[in-house]
Amino acid sequence: MKKKPFDKLLFIIVIIIAIFGIIMIYSASSIWAEYKFHDAFKFVKSQTIFFLLGTIIMYILTKIDYHLYEKYANIILLICLILLTLVLIPGIGSIRNGSRSWFGIGSLGIQPSEFAKIGLIIYVSKYLSKNNRIIKDIKKGVLPILGVIGLFFLLIMLEPDFGTAMVIVLTLIVMIFISGVKLSFFVKIGLLGIGGIIGLIIIAPYRMLRIVSFLNPWSDPLGSGYQIIQSLYAIGPGGLLGQGFLNSRQKQFYLPEPQTDFIFSIISEEFGFLGILIVTSFLAFISYRIIKTSLKCQNLFGKYLAFGLGIGIIIQALLNLAVVIGLIPVTGYALLLYS
């Protein structure tokens, strides 16, 4: 089989946006890092380490035949399942921001749910490609894979990490949708999902506070509505060209998590509409390039794999952007500029 040429333009764009992310993490976090850790570069150092490791791993992965992922999809999924189980055990998994979803020591940590994203995309790609003929049969084709997805959703919700769980489920549902399953089935799944979300709200009342603050942030401006109000205060003054690099006011102990979940707000404040346009254009280009690769791929597994990776980037980016501008309730997932 002829090896596909390396996509140099995609690689360059990924490197550029990753470096820009590191720069913006410094801008967004330096004041808080200096205050809390007496080191303005605290978060930048961690991100740079992950950037270098990620670049090396990315290069190594370009040398691996993607068919191997199909061959070992079951093993990859099993490893992800074990990691998601282990992280729930006190003493093994650590709690950060109220969720037991991390392995690690100190400020450095790894979320097994991030591996689960990739592992599930690989497994679902294999499943859809191998069961292409029966996938339209709901009982034989769809329900088995939904059972697997549901198991992982449950484990991630036990952490709890609603944001990551939703990104994973939406990504995989879109993958199943393009496989040819009838639209009426997804309407039923959607209604069932709404019922499930209502149940999750009943179980954890803090989620209702987030919905109330989403509908009217000023009903509790110093509590559940605080984050979105401060985010909008950052975005509003940005204008066309922004306040200038390092000149954000909201990062000065007003906006929580300015270097992670709300880094887009800081970008908007410092670089204005132009910064928004550049960042979203880069993310759109990366997604377009991946999906274009999917359409060109002759192998069915490869098509699903590339599409799943591309749509996963789109969904996570769109959900984060929707949160910071107040289109959906606040949940916990960062823009892809932050690892």
N, C-alpha and C positions, 0 to 999 in steps of 0.2 A: 504494500500500500504506500502510495506517495505521501510523504510528509507535508502537511500544510505549511505555508510560509509563516514566519513569525510576524505578528501584527505590531510593527514598530510604532506606528502612530498611536495605537491604543496604549501601549506600554508607556510612551512618553506622556500622554495625557494623564494616566494614572499616577505617574511619578510627580507630575506638576501639581495635581490637586492634593496629593499626599503631603508634599512639601508646604503648600499653601496652608493645609490643615495644621501642620506643626507651628507655622508662623502665627496663625490665628489662636492656637491653643496658648501660646506665650502671651499674646495680647489679652486674651480673655481670663487667663488664670494667674498672671504674674503677681497681681496685688494680693489676691487671696493666698497664693502659695507663699509669698513673702511673710504675710501675717501669721499663717498657721505653721509653716515649716521653716521659716527664716531662709528660704531658698526660692527666689523668683522663678527658677528654671525647673522646679520640682516636677511638674507635669510634662514639661517639654522633654526632659531627659527620658522619662518613661515612654513617651510617644515616639521619640527618636529611636529608642531601642527596638520597639515593636515595628517601626518603619523599616529599619535595617534588616531585622529578622524576616519580616514579611517580603521584602524585596528578594532576599536570598531564597526563601521558600518558593516564591513566585517563579524565579529563574529555574529552580530545580524541577518544578512541576511542568514547565514547558518542555522538559526533556523526557517526560513520562507519557507513554501511550495511554490516551484516555480510556481505551478499551479495558485497561487493567482495573479501572474504577468499577466498571460493569461486572468484571469477574469477581471482585472482592466486595461487592455492594453489601451483601448480607453480613459479612464480618465487620465492615465499617459501621453499619447500623447497630450491630450488637455492641461494639465498643462505645458508641454514643449512648446507647441505652444504659450500659454499666456506669458510665461517667455521670449521667443524669441521676442515677440512683444513688451513687456514692456521695454526690454533692449535698444530698438531703440529710446525710448522717452527721449529727453534731460532732465536732472535733475533726471532721474531714473537710466538710464544706464550711466556708466562713460567711458571716452575715454582713452585707453592706447595703445601706439605705433600706433596711427592713426586709431584704430578700436573702435567703441562703442559696446563692446561685454562683458562688465563686470558689475556686481553688487558688491558694496563693499565700504569700507571706507579705505582711506590710501593705504597701501601696501597689505592689505588683500582683496581678491576679489574672486568672483565665476563667472564662465562663464556658462550661461544657455545652450550654445551649447554643453557642456560636458554632461549635463543631456539629451539633445536631442539625443546624440549618443546612449545612453542606451535605452531611450524611443522609438526611432525608431526601434532599433533591437528587442525590445519586441513586438512592434506593427506588424512589418513585419513578425516576427516568428508566431504570431497568425494568420495573414492574410494568409500566405503560408500554414499553417497547416489546416485551415478551408476551403481553396479553392484549395486543392490539386488536385481535379478532373478537375477543369477548368483552372488551371494556364497555361496550354499550349495554351489556347485560348487568343491571344494577346489582343483583344478588351475587353473581359469580365474578363480575369484573370490578365493581366499584366498592362494595361494602368491605371486602377484605382489606383494601388499602386504606379505607377510612378508619378501620379498626386500628391499624398501625399508627396512623396520624393521631388518632384520639388518645392512644396510650402515651405518646410523647407530649401531647398537649397537656394531659393530666399531670405528668411528672414536672413539666415546666411551671404549671399553675400551682403546684405544691410548694414552689420556692418562696413566694409566688413572683412570677414575672409575666404579667399580662401582656405587656407590649411585645416582647419577643415571641410569645406564644401566638399572638395575632399575626405577626409578620410571617411566621412559618406557615400557619394554617392558610392564610390568604395566598401565599406563594404556591403552595401545593394544590390548593383548590383551582387556581388559574391553570396550572399544569394539567390537571384532570379535565378541566373544561375544554381545553384545546384538543384533547384526545378524541373528542366527538361525542361525549356524553350529552344526553338531551338537556335542553335548557330548563325544562319543567322540574327536573330533579334538583337543580341548583336553587330554584325558587323554594322548593320544600326544605332544602338544607338551610337556606337563608332564614326562613321562618323558624326553623328549629334552633338556629344559631341565636336569633333574637331572644327566644325563650331561655336559652342557655345563659346569655349575657344578663338577662333579668335575674336569673338564679344566682349568678356570681355576685351581682350587686346586693342581693338579699343576704348572702353569706358574709360579704365584707362591706359593711355600710360606708366605709371610707370612699368606695367607688361612687356611691350616690352623691357624696359631697363634691366629687370631681365633676359629675354631670351637672349638678346645680351651679357650680362655679363656672362651668362651660356656658351654660345658658345665661347666667348673670354673675360675672366675676365680682361685681361690686356688692353682692349680697354678703360676701365675707372677704373683704379686701385684704385683711391681714392674716387670713387663714387659707382656705381652699382656693380662693381666687387670686392669691398673691402672685403666684408664678406667671400666670397668663397676663395679668395687669402689668407686671414689670417687663415682660417680654414685649408687649405692645408699646410700652414707654420707650423701649430701645429701638424698635422698628420705626415708630412714627417720625422721630426727628432726623432719620437718615437722609431723607430727600433724594436728590438725584445722585450726588457724589459722596454723601456721608459726612461724618464729623472729622474724618481723618484717622489714619492708623494710630492705635494706642490711645485714642481720645474718647473712647466709650465711657459714659458715666454710669451706666447700669451695671457694669462689671465691678463697680466699687461697692461691693457688699449689698447691692440691691437685688440683682437677679440671681436666684439659686442655680447652681450647676451651669455657669456660663461657658465652661470649657467642654461640656458634654452635650446634654440634652438641648441646651439653648444656645449653642455656639452660632447658629444661624442668625439669632437675634443680634449678636455682637457684630457679625459680618454686616448685617443690614445697617446697624448704627454707624459703623466706622466707614463703610464703603458705599452705602446707599443703594439705590436701585441698580447702579452699575455693578456693584459687587454681587447682588442677588442674581443678576442676569448672567454674569460670568460663571458663578458656581453652578447654577441650575443648567446652564448650557453644557458645562463639562460633564455633569452627571448624566444629562440626556444623551450626550455623545457616547459615553461609556456604555450605557444601556443599549443604544442603537447599534453600536458596533458588535456587542455580544449577540443581540437578537439577529443581526444580519449574518453572523457566523452560523447561528442556528439554522437559518433558512437555507444557507449554502451547503450545510452538512448532508452527506448522502446516507449516513447511518442514523437509524431512528433513535437509538439511545443517545447519540451525540446531539441530535436535534433537541430532544427533551432536556438534556443536561445543560446545554448552552442557554436554551430558553429559560429554564428554571433559574439559573444564575442571574441572567439579565433581568427577569421580572422580579426577582428577589431584591435587587438593587433599587429598582423603580419603586416597589411598594414601600420599602423601608425609608427611602428618601421622601416620598410623598407623604407618608404618615408623620414623619418628623416635621416637615414643613407645615403640614396642616395643624399640628399641635402648636407650634410657635406663633402662628398667626391667628389662632383661636377658632379654627374650623372644626376641630374635634377635641374632646376632653384630653387633659394632660395624661400621658402615659410615659413609661420609661424606656425610650429607645433613642439613641444618639444619631445625629447625622453621620454619614459615612466618612466625615473628615476626622472622626475620633475613634480610636480602637478601644 
